[in-house]
Amino acid sequence: MCDIDFLIVIAAYVIPIYVANGCALLFGGGLPLDFNRKLFGKPILGKGKTFRGTFAGLFFGVLSVLILSPFIPKWFVADYMIFGILLVVGALSGDIFASFLKRRFGLERGHAIPLLDQLDFVVGSMVFTLQMRVPRMEEVLFIVALTLFMHRFSNYIAYRIKVKEVPW
């Protein structure tokens, strides 16, 4: 795989999942997905996972897939539209599942769990797309390293502009 092919692969994965994850945060708020209900005395997901954020993440994530689709070669995956939508749904699902796990452990919103908080949406997206394409180890490692850096950087910016309550 040449350098440009590697960059195409990375962009095909990260652009939709970063857009979906970021827009869910930026446009979040309002009614929680769990309707403020509890499971065994603890919130199911908590106030941070909302309908507005989830639908915004889905909308803008799919929009990014539509924009990218003509530029993704067939050697990457036969149908990038389906693959991209699975990436977006997987990213949002991974983030929601991590919230569910954190609430089960009694952790409040904003409480950091290293690696889970940074990679939940990446893992979710890759799990949802494994049937269509198994990423190579160097692709996974690059995406993980890039995401760890970008997560720290973007969360700090979100904190500074008062979108997030904590800088992680």
C-alpha positions as a printed Julia matrix, in Angstrom:
168×3 Matrix{Float64}:
   0.0    0.0    0.0
   1.49   3.34  -0.99
   1.4    6.45   1.19
  -1.56   8.02  -0.59
  -3.56   4.79  -0.3
  -2.83   4.68   3.43
  -4.05   8.26   3.82
  -7.23   7.45   1.88
  -7.91   4.53   4.23
  -7.34   6.67   7.32
  -9.56   9.47   6.0
 -12.29   6.99   5.01
 -12.42   5.78   8.61
 -11.79   8.86  10.7
 -13.65  11.66   8.94
 -17.15  10.17   9.4
 -16.54   8.99  12.96
 -14.91  12.25  14.07
 -17.72  14.28  12.49
 -20.42  12.1   14.09
 -18.79  12.11  17.52
 -17.99  15.81  17.45
 -21.42  16.91  16.23
 -23.14  14.79  18.86
 -21.26  16.83  21.46
 -21.6   20.23  19.77
 -25.33  19.94  19.12
 -26.22  17.91  22.21
 -28.56  18.92  24.97
 -32.24  18.54  25.52
 -34.06  15.31  26.2
 -31.78  12.43  27.29
 -31.98   9.18  25.33
 -32.87   7.35  28.54
 -35.69   9.81  29.36
 -33.96  10.3   32.77
 -34.92   6.77  33.77
 -32.89   4.62  36.1
 -31.78   1.01  36.15
 -31.17  -0.43  39.61
 -31.14   3.09  41.05
 -28.58   4.46  38.59
 -29.17   6.47  35.4
 -29.29   4.24  32.32
 -27.13   6.56  30.19
 -27.23   9.94  31.92
 -27.97  13.46  30.76
 -25.01  13.6   28.33
 -26.56  11.3   25.73
 -29.44  13.17  24.13
 -31.78  12.78  21.19
 -30.63  16.08  19.68
 -26.94  15.16  19.97
 -27.46  11.66  18.62
 -29.53  12.82  15.65
 -27.05  15.63  14.91
 -24.17  13.14  15.0
 -26.08  10.81  12.71
 -27.09  13.58  10.29
 -23.67  15.23   9.96
 -21.83  11.91  10.04
 -23.92  10.59   7.12
 -23.53  13.92   5.33
 -19.74  13.52   5.58
 -20.08  10.02   4.1
 -22.11  11.44   1.19
 -19.42  14.04   0.54
 -16.54  11.54   0.83
 -18.15   8.69  -1.1
 -17.16   9.77  -4.64
 -13.52  10.0   -3.56
 -13.22   6.57  -1.94
 -11.92   3.96  -4.39
 -13.62   0.58  -4.79
 -10.47  -1.24  -3.65
 -11.09   0.13  -0.16
 -14.63  -1.25   0.14
 -17.24  -2.18  -2.46
 -19.98   0.13  -1.15
 -18.63   3.04   0.85
 -22.1    4.5    1.48
 -23.16   1.44   3.48
 -19.73   1.15   5.1
 -19.75   4.84   6.05
 -23.23   4.72   7.54
 -22.16   1.7    9.59
 -19.1    3.66  10.74
 -21.31   6.52  11.92
 -23.88   4.32  13.66
 -21.06   2.29  15.22
 -19.29   5.4   16.49
 -22.45   6.74  18.14
 -23.31   3.3   19.52
 -19.82   2.84  20.96
 -20.06   6.17  22.76
 -23.54   5.37  24.09
 -22.42   1.91  25.26
 -19.46   3.44  27.12
 -21.87   5.79  28.88
 -24.02   2.82  29.84
 -20.97   1.03  31.3
 -19.86   4.1   33.24
 -23.32   4.49  34.78
 -23.31   0.8   35.79
 -20.09   1.46  37.72
 -21.75   4.46  39.37
 -19.53   7.02  37.67
 -20.9   10.49  37.14
 -20.95  12.33  33.82
 -17.52  13.77  33.07
 -15.64  11.19  35.15
 -12.7   10.07  33.04
 -11.8    6.46  32.29
  -8.56   6.46  30.29
  -8.8    4.85  26.85
 -12.53   4.06  27.17
 -13.44   7.73  26.86
 -11.06   8.31  23.96
 -11.62   5.16  21.95
 -15.23   4.07  22.55
 -16.45   5.55  19.27
 -13.47   4.17  17.3
 -14.01   0.64  18.62
 -17.76   0.89  17.98
 -17.22   2.0   14.39
 -14.73  -0.78  13.66
 -16.93  -3.46  15.22
 -19.9   -2.33  13.11
 -17.85  -2.48   9.87
 -15.87  -5.7   10.38
 -18.19  -7.66   8.09
 -17.3   -5.36   5.2
 -13.6   -4.71   5.84
 -11.07  -5.86   8.42
  -8.59  -3.05   9.01
  -4.87  -3.8    8.9
  -2.91  -3.57  12.14
  -0.98  -0.47  11.04
  -4.28   1.24  10.16
  -5.72   0.46  13.6
  -2.58   1.64  15.38
  -2.45   4.87  13.4
  -6.15   5.59  13.98
  -5.77   4.89  17.71
  -2.71   7.16  18.01
  -4.35   9.91  15.97
  -7.55   9.64  17.99
  -5.75   9.82  21.33
  -4.06  13.04  20.2
  -7.16  14.54  18.57
  -9.39  13.63  21.5
  -7.16  15.45  23.95
  -6.79  18.46  21.64
 -10.48  18.75  20.68
 -11.74  18.24  24.24
  -9.44  20.99  25.47
 -10.82  23.33  22.78
 -14.41  22.3   23.65
 -13.7   23.02  27.31
 -12.19  26.42  26.51
 -15.22  27.46  24.44
 -17.52  26.16  27.21
 -19.04  23.26  25.25
 -17.66  20.76  27.77
 -17.48  21.05  31.55
 -14.15  19.23  31.82
 -11.06  19.36  29.56
 -10.91  15.57  28.95
